[in-house]
Amino acid sequence: MTLRIIDMRTPDGPGQLHSLYRALRLTRFRAETGPAQQVHDIISDVSERGNQAVIEYTKKFDRLELSADNLRVSAGELAAAKTDADPQFIEAVRRAAENIRGYQQRIKPKSVEWTEQGITLGIRFEAISRVGIYAPGGKAVYPSTILMTVVPAQVAGVEEIAVCCSPGLAGRVDSNMLAVCAELGVSEVYRIGGAQAIAAMALGTETIKPVSKIVGPGNLYVQLAKKQLYGQIDIDCFAGPSEVLIIADKTARPEFIAVDLLAQAEHNPGSALLVTPRENLAKEVAEAIQRELKTALRAEAIRESLGIYSAAIVVADMDEAVTIANDFAPEHLQLMIAEPEKIIGRLKNAGAIFVGPYSPVAVGDYYAGPSHVLPTSGTARVFSGLSVYDFLKRTSLISYDQQALSKAGADIEVLAKAEGLGMHSRSVTIRLDKKDRR
């Protein structure tokens, strides 16, 4: 299986593109009655039986025998994981954490307050007191997710951070994930995953104190659990499989594009789209993909993803490329073109934009500073990537002196009476009428 080519310049092109979009949307947002009901039942069970329900689901789904005493990873295990980790890995983690921390500190909003004519207004930012982080660990493990979620929370000033690390296929939590937790100073870590972990963090159990917000990626069941519990707790977003859209022109190197597409396809499911006005480039990329697949570690998974979720889309010009990118609203948008400044201002919908041939998505995944937890499945139209903002609450400040209230009083009375709320009006007049003041 190689990369299919959709030529938008032909009569069949738009129809093929529509079919691809439809396949992607169905894959990402499928919430069949079965999984949704299963998740609902798990949440209800955890709500009623707490630890025991979590223990039973962990045995059933992750083949891991737990007890109430070892749901939580001990301080000794965390310390040992860090001690036993490859020193080069720990050094790379430290440098990545420094980059993430620096970026988040620069963008962290500040409280503002001002006074004019007897009126003081402002806005205060306060950190959410307790949050939960979900770090998946099924087919693959993601120590980087702990970096990309915990560090922004720490910069925001979150006092309590609980991490649920999903056990992997071997029935244990990856030691590198525990090492990253230890390096970041996170001491509250649980060896549970799936919908039962989300329910436990949201609702609390005998062992796990409930959190106010849950962030982090996960499979369909994890995302459905977050969605069903939203409102009782806050969440980052309802995320689907990873995706990239690359806009490229004749200056782009086919082998760079090929590897970047394969990097998303290897998530399986993961969508990888090339949009270019150069038909020859699309063909060259398809050939480069075939060469790379000969030595790819996850070749079969990649081939499956390429066949269902990926394509090279040949467009008439860059204007059409921009339109497709904005319609697709990708998680990752790469620009491999000679003059990116000519179109970047028109690209409105993307989780993160990577500019230039030496800015692969992996730089953002692991190192640059912005979090790699990004909106997928077209939700970049309305959602943003995870950042320090997501761990802060906003509180308005309002203070009027007597003169300022007197000036505004008549307007407030009119608006309150229009809504039939007499005591709202009275709360102003009682402060202004001389006969009511003592």
C-alpha positions as semicolon CSV with decimal commas, in nm:
position;residue;x (nm);y (nm);z (nm)
1;M;0,000;0,000;0,000
2;T;0,133;0,341;-0,093
3;L;0,003;0,695;-0,073
4;R;-0,307;0,750;-0,286
5;I;-0,322;1,066;-0,493
6;I;-0,639;1,277;-0,514
7;D;-0,626;1,526;-0,800
8;M;-0,856;1,818;-0,725
9;R;-0,813;1,940;-1,083
10;T;-1,019;1,646;-1,214
11;P;-1,399;1,607;-1,196
12;D;-1,364;1,318;-0,949
13;G;-1,126;1,503;-0,715
14;P;-1,377;1,685;-0,492
15;G;-1,582;1,367;-0,448
16;Q;-1,275;1,165;-0,349
17;L;-1,174;1,432;-0,100
18;H;-1,524;1,434;0,049
19;S;-1,511;1,055;0,089
20;L;-1,176;1,084;0,267
21;Y;-1,309;1,350;0,503
22;R;-1,612;1,134;0,576
23;A;-1,397;0,830;0,655
24;L;-1,184;1,037;0,890
25;R;-1,479;1,192;1,069
26;L;-1,650;0,856;1,118
27;T;-1,330;0,707;1,256
28;R;-1,260;0,992;1,492
29;F;-1,600;1,063;1,633
30;R;-1,751;0,719;1,635
31;A;-1,936;0,687;1,961
32;E;-2,134;0,374;1,894
33;T;-2,394;0,268;2,144
34;G;-2,166;-0,016;2,256
35;P;-1,858;0,181;2,370
36;A;-2,061;0,472;2,503
37;Q;-2,279;0,240;2,711
38;Q;-1,976;0,045;2,834
39;V;-1,813;0,366;2,948
40;H;-2,134;0,478;3,118
41;D;-2,150;0,147;3,305
42;I;-1,786;0,170;3,413
43;I;-1,836;0,523;3,545
44;S;-2,146;0,416;3,738
45;D;-1,966;0,114;3,881
46;V;-1,665;0,317;3,995
47;S;-1,902;0,571;4,148
48;E;-2,072;0,297;4,351
49;R;-1,785;0,061;4,437
50;G;-1,476;0,281;4,421
51;N;-1,145;0,097;4,455
52;Q;-1,292;-0,248;4,406
53;A;-1,442;-0,158;4,069
54;V;-1,111;-0,001;3,955
55;I;-0,922;-0,314;4,066
56;E;-1,157;-0,548;3,879
57;Y;-1,150;-0,347;3,555
58;T;-0,770;-0,328;3,570
59;K;-0,753;-0,706;3,597
60;K;-1,003;-0,750;3,314
61;F;-0,862;-0,500;3,065
62;D;-0,493;-0,473;3,160
63;R;-0,428;-0,820;3,303
64;L;-0,283;-0,660;3,617
65;E;-0,364;-0,782;3,968
66;L;-0,395;-0,489;4,205
67;S;-0,512;-0,423;4,558
68;A;-0,610;-0,106;4,736
69;D;-0,260;-0,097;4,883
70;N;-0,077;-0,080;4,551
71;L;-0,305;0,128;4,329
72;R;-0,064;0,410;4,399
73;V;0,298;0,384;4,286
74;S;0,520;0,409;4,593
75;A;0,782;0,677;4,647
76;G;1,045;0,403;4,639
77;E;0,932;0,282;4,297
78;L;0,941;0,634;4,157
79;A;1,290;0,696;4,294
80;A;1,416;0,361;4,164
81;A;1,273;0,429;3,817
82;K;1,466;0,755;3,799
83;T;1,785;0,598;3,934
84;D;1,767;0,308;3,688
85;A;1,681;0,521;3,385
86;D;1,931;0,585;3,108
87;P;2,123;0,900;3,210
88;Q;2,096;1,032;2,854
89;F;1,718;0,996;2,874
90;I;1,703;1,192;3,200
91;E;1,925;1,467;3,059
92;A;1,704;1,494;2,750
93;V;1,397;1,511;2,976
94;R;1,555;1,792;3,177
95;R;1,637;1,998;2,869
96;A;1,289;1,942;2,723
97;A;1,129;2,038;3,056
98;E;1,337;2,356;3,062
99;N;1,212;2,449;2,715
100;I;0,850;2,376;2,804
101;R;0,875;2,567;3,130
102;G;1,033;2,867;2,963
103;Y;0,767;2,882;2,692
104;Q;0,478;2,847;2,936
105;Q;0,622;3,113;3,169
106;R;0,648;3,358;2,880
107;I;0,284;3,313;2,779
108;K;0,137;3,295;3,132
109;P;-0,123;3,572;3,169
110;K;-0,093;3,824;3,452
111;S;-0,364;3,965;3,675
112;V;-0,465;4,318;3,574
113;E;-0,639;4,596;3,771
114;W;-0,714;4,962;3,691
115;T;-0,908;5,252;3,845
116;E;-1,088;5,534;3,664
117;Q;-1,341;5,783;3,805
118;G;-1,416;5,585;4,117
119;I;-1,442;5,251;3,940
120;T;-1,189;4,974;3,991
121;L;-1,202;4,683;3,747
122;G;-0,971;4,395;3,684
123;I;-0,918;4,027;3,633
124;R;-0,738;3,779;3,854
125;F;-0,587;3,448;3,748
126;E;-0,577;3,165;4,001
127;A;-0,458;2,812;3,944
128;I;-0,697;2,520;3,963
129;S;-0,612;2,355;4,293
130;R;-0,608;1,989;4,184
131;V;-0,583;1,832;3,838
132;G;-0,554;1,484;3,694
133;I;-0,319;1,383;3,414
134;Y;-0,387;1,079;3,198
135;A;-0,080;0,920;3,035
136;P;-0,167;0,634;2,795
137;G;0,045;0,322;2,775
138;G;-0,117;0,059;2,554
139;K;0,035;-0,014;2,214
140;A;0,296;0,254;2,278
141;V;0,411;0,455;2,579
142;Y;0,438;0,832;2,596
143;P;0,670;0,970;2,865
144;S;0,661;1,295;2,666
145;T;0,291;1,334;2,747
146;I;0,377;1,364;3,115
147;L;0,620;1,645;3,031
148;M;0,369;1,822;2,808
149;T;0,090;1,815;3,066
150;V;0,259;1,834;3,405
151;V;0,498;2,122;3,332
152;P;0,226;2,366;3,213
153;A;0,024;2,277;3,522
154;Q;0,323;2,344;3,745
155;V;0,390;2,679;3,578
156;A;0,026;2,774;3,638
157;G;0,075;2,701;4,008
158;V;-0,141;2,389;4,045
159;E;-0,080;2,259;4,396
160;E;-0,188;1,897;4,352
161;I;-0,122;1,690;4,041
162;A;-0,236;1,327;4,018
163;V;-0,110;1,114;3,729
164;C;-0,271;0,794;3,606
165;C;-0,026;0,587;3,402
166;S;-0,196;0,317;3,201
167;P;-0,031;-0,026;3,234
168;G;0,118;-0,146;2,908
169;L;0,076;-0,476;2,728
170;A;0,311;-0,640;2,981
171;G;0,075;-0,546;3,264
172;R;0,302;-0,286;3,421
173;V;0,367;0,086;3,397
174;D;0,659;0,184;3,176
175;S;0,961;0,269;3,391
176;N;1,050;0,575;3,180
177;M;0,708;0,722;3,251
178;L;0,767;0,678;3,623
179;A;1,117;0,828;3,585
180;V;0,972;1,141;3,424
181;C;0,720;1,176;3,708
182;A;1,003;1,151;3,959
183;E;1,217;1,402;3,771
184;L;0,930;1,653;3,767
185;G;0,858;1,603;4,136
186;V;0,519;1,436;4,087
187;S;0,464;1,199;4,377
188;E;0,098;1,103;4,328
189;V;0,096;0,840;4,054
190;Y;-0,150;0,556;4,002
191;R;-0,100;0,241;3,794
192;I;-0,444;0,242;3,634
193;G;-0,574;0,328;3,288
194;G;-0,880;0,331;3,068
195;A;-1,224;0,469;3,146
196;Q;-1,191;0,341;3,503
197;A;-0,894;0,574;3,561
198;I;-1,088;0,874;3,432
199;A;-1,385;0,784;3,652
200;A;-1,162;0,735;3,956
201;M;-0,997;1,075;3,913
202;A;-1,323;1,254;3,844
203;L;-1,537;1,091;4,113
204;G;-1,279;0,982;4,367
205;T;-1,240;0,648;4,544
206;E;-1,129;0,542;4,890
207;T;-0,770;0,592;4,772
208;I;-0,791;0,860;4,502
209;K;-0,903;1,211;4,590
210;P;-1,122;1,364;4,315
211;V;-0,973;1,623;4,082
212;S;-1,128;1,932;3,925
213;K;-0,990;1,888;3,573
214;I;-0,852;1,599;3,366
215;V;-0,618;1,642;3,070
216;G;-0,424;1,412;2,843
217;P;-0,477;1,189;2,539
218;G;-0,620;0,839;2,531
219;N;-0,819;0,588;2,329
220;L;-1,188;0,606;2,241
221;Y;-1,296;0,476;2,584
222;V;-1,081;0,731;2,766
223;Q;-1,215;1,015;2,554
224;L;-1,576;0,902;2,596
225;A;-1,526;0,887;2,973
226;K;-1,391;1,243;2,972
227;K;-1,681;1,354;2,756
228;Q;-1,945;1,190;2,977
229;L;-1,794;1,338;3,295
230;Y;-1,751;1,687;3,150
231;G;-1,949;1,930;3,357
232;Q;-1,874;1,748;3,679
233;I;-1,509;1,809;3,598
234;D;-1,343;2,016;3,328
235;I;-1,145;1,852;3,047
236;D;-0,901;1,968;2,783
237;C;-1,085;1,841;2,474
238;F;-1,235;1,533;2,309
239;A;-0,937;1,419;2,105
240;G;-0,915;1,167;1,823
241;P;-0,619;1,003;1,646
242;S;-0,309;1,201;1,556
243;E;-0,296;1,386;1,224
244;V;-0,077;1,603;1,005
245;L;-0,143;1,812;0,696
246;I;0,160;1,928;0,498
247;I;0,143;2,210;0,244
248;A;0,441;2,181;0,010
249;D;0,568;2,337;-0,312
250;K;0,847;2,257;-0,555
251;T;1,115;2,359;-0,303
252;A;1,021;2,082;-0,059
253;R;1,228;1,766;-0,031
254;P;1,017;1,454;-0,101
255;E;1,205;1,241;0,151
256;F;1,138;1,492;0,433
257;I;0,767;1,493;0,350
258;A;0,755;1,114;0,326
259;V;0,902;1,060;0,672
260;D;0,681;1,328;0,828
261;L;0,370;1,163;0,683
262;L;0,485;0,822;0,803
263;A;0,552;0,962;1,151
264;Q;0,179;1,030;1,192
265;A;0,062;0,719;1,008
266;E;0,259;0,496;1,246
267;H;0,019;0,588;1,529
268;N;-0,243;0,379;1,343
269;P;-0,495;0,525;1,336
270;G;-0,323;0,842;1,227
271;S;-0,402;1,056;0,926
272;A;-0,133;1,204;0,703
273;L;-0,220;1,444;0,421
274;L;0,000;1,620;0,168
275;V;-0,148;1,918;-0,016
276;T;0,053;2,047;-0,310
277;P;0,008;2,213;-0,650
278;R;0,290;1,991;-0,784
279;E;0,169;1,653;-0,912
280;N;0,528;1,539;-0,963
281;L;0,604;1,610;-0,597
282;A;0,308;1,394;-0,489
283;K;0,443;1,105;-0,697
284;E;0,796;1,151;-0,566
285;V;0,667;1,147;-0,208
286;A;0,473;0,826;-0,277
287;E;0,795;0,667;-0,408
288;A;0,992;0,788;-0,106
289;I;0,730;0,635;0,124
290;Q;0,780;0,297;-0,043
291;R;1,154;0,320;0,020
292;E;1,111;0,416;0,384
293;L;0,861;0,139;0,450
294;K;1,125;-0,124;0,372
295;T;1,299;-0,047;0,702
296;A;1,011;0,095;0,911
297;L;0,961;-0,071;1,250
298;R;0,580;-0,049;1,233
299;A;0,546;-0,108;0,860
300;E;0,221;-0,305;0,870
301;A;0,049;-0,055;1,098
302;I;0,168;0,227;0,873
303;R;0,038;0,060;0,558
304;E;-0,305;0,022;0,716
305;S;-0,312;0,389;0,814
306;L;-0,196;0,500;0,470
307;G;-0,469;0,300;0,302
308;I;-0,757;0,438;0,507
309;Y;-0,663;0,777;0,648
310;S;-0,399;0,933;0,422
311;A;-0,358;1,089;0,078
312;A;-0,165;1,333;-0,138
313;I;-0,404;1,603;-0,261
314;V;-0,304;1,783;-0,579
315;V;-0,454;2,133;-0,596
316;A;-0,464;2,406;-0,859
317;D;-0,277;2,663;-0,649
318;M;-0,186;2,776;-0,297
319;D;-0,522;2,945;-0,248
320;E;-0,692;2,609;-0,278
321;A;-0,432;2,457;-0,044
322;V;-0,518;2,719;0,219
323;T;-0,890;2,647;0,181
324;I;-0,839;2,273;0,229
325;A;-0,615;2,329;0,532
326;N;-0,871;2,557;0,697
327;D;-1,152;2,311;0,621
328;F;-0,956;2,018;0,761
329;A;-0,834;2,213;1,070
330;P;-0,549;1,972;1,138
331;E;-0,380;1,895;1,467
332;H;-0,039;1,953;1,305
333;L;0,005;2,180;1,002
334;Q;0,344;2,186;0,831
335;L;0,453;2,446;0,575
336;M;0,729;2,335;0,341
337;I;0,711;2,619;0,093
338;A;0,948;2,889;-0,029
339;E;0,755;3,184;0,114
340;P;0,541;3,073;0,411
341;E;0,482;3,433;0,515
342;K;0,256;3,476;0,211
343;I;-0,007;3,232;0,341
344;I;0,049;3,187;0,715
345;G;-0,178;3,479;0,799
346;R;-0,465;3,309;0,615
347;L;-0,428;2,977;0,796
348;K;-0,692;3,008;1,068
349;N;-0,750;2,654;1,193
350;A;-0,464;2,442;1,325
351;G;-0,349;2,304;1,657
352;A;0,013;2,392;1,585
353;I;0,190;2,525;1,276
354;F;0,542;2,405;1,191
355;V;0,723;2,637;0,951
356;G;1,014;2,536;0,731
357;P;1,191;2,216;0,627
358;Y;1,375;2,181;0,959
359;S;1,067;2,195;1,183
360;P;0,926;1,840;1,189
361;V;0,634;1,765;1,417
362;A;0,869;1,564;1,640
363;V;1,029;1,892;1,752
364;G;0,692;1,993;1,894
365;D;0,614;1,646;2,022
366;Y;0,916;1,634;2,247
367;Y;1,115;1,950;2,282
368;A;1,026;2,297;2,155
369;G;0,804;2,418;2,440
370;P;0,437;2,432;2,332
371;S;0,243;2,130;2,457
372;H;0,188;1,845;2,215
373;V;-0,165;1,794;2,352
374;L;-0,355;1,950;2,060
375;P;-0,708;1,954;1,919
376;T;-0,778;1,690;1,655
377;S;-1,057;1,584;1,424
378;G;-1,134;1,934;1,298
379;T;-1,183;2,072;1,650
380;A;-0,899;2,321;1,592
381;R;-1,179;2,538;1,450
382;V;-1,281;2,612;1,810
383;F;-1,027;2,454;2,048
384;S;-0,663;2,535;2,122
385;G;-0,364;2,330;2,230
386;L;-0,308;2,264;2,600
387;S;-0,113;2,536;2,780
388;V;-0,073;2,714;3,110
389;Y;-0,404;2,889;3,033
390;D;-0,593;2,562;3,079
391;F;-0,489;2,534;3,443
392;L;-0,593;2,887;3,538
393;K;-0,932;3,023;3,643
394;R;-1,033;3,383;3,574
395;T;-1,207;3,594;3,836
396;S;-1,342;3,943;3,761
397;L;-1,282;4,232;4,004
398;I;-1,544;4,511;4,036
399;S;-1,545;4,805;4,278
400;Y;-1,763;5,122;4,249
401;D;-1,755;5,415;4,486
402;Q;-2,074;5,610;4,568
403;Q;-2,026;5,870;4,298
404;A;-1,964;5,609;4,030
405;L;-2,272;5,411;4,134
406;S;-2,478;5,730;4,129
407;K;-2,370;5,798;3,772
408;A;-2,456;5,444;3,659
409;G;-2,764;5,396;3,877
410;A;-3,031;5,516;3,635
411;D;-2,911;5,285;3,357
412;I;-2,894;4,987;3,593
413;E;-3,249;5,058;3,712
414;V;-3,379;5,069;3,356
415;L;-3,212;4,739;3,265
416;A;-3,326;4,566;3,585
417;K;-3,687;4,681;3,544
418;A;-3,687;4,562;3,182
419;E;-3,613;4,214;3,315
420;G;-3,874;4,241;3,590
421;L;-3,614;4,208;3,866
422;G;-3,722;4,463;4,120
423;M;-3,474;4,376;4,392
424;H;-3,190;4,420;4,146
425;S;-3,311;4,776;4,094
426;R;-3,371;4,824;4,466
427;S;-3,016;4,711;4,549
428;V;-2,898;5,024;4,364
429;T;-3,162;5,277;4,474
430;I;-3,126;5,191;4,842
431;R;-2,766;5,301;4,822
432;L;-2,847;5,624;4,641
433;D;-3,170;5,753;4,794
434;K;-3,090;5,992;5,076
435;K;-3,389;5,876;5,279
436;D;-3,256;5,521;5,273
437;R;-2,908;5,617;5,387
438;R;-2,833;5,666;5,754
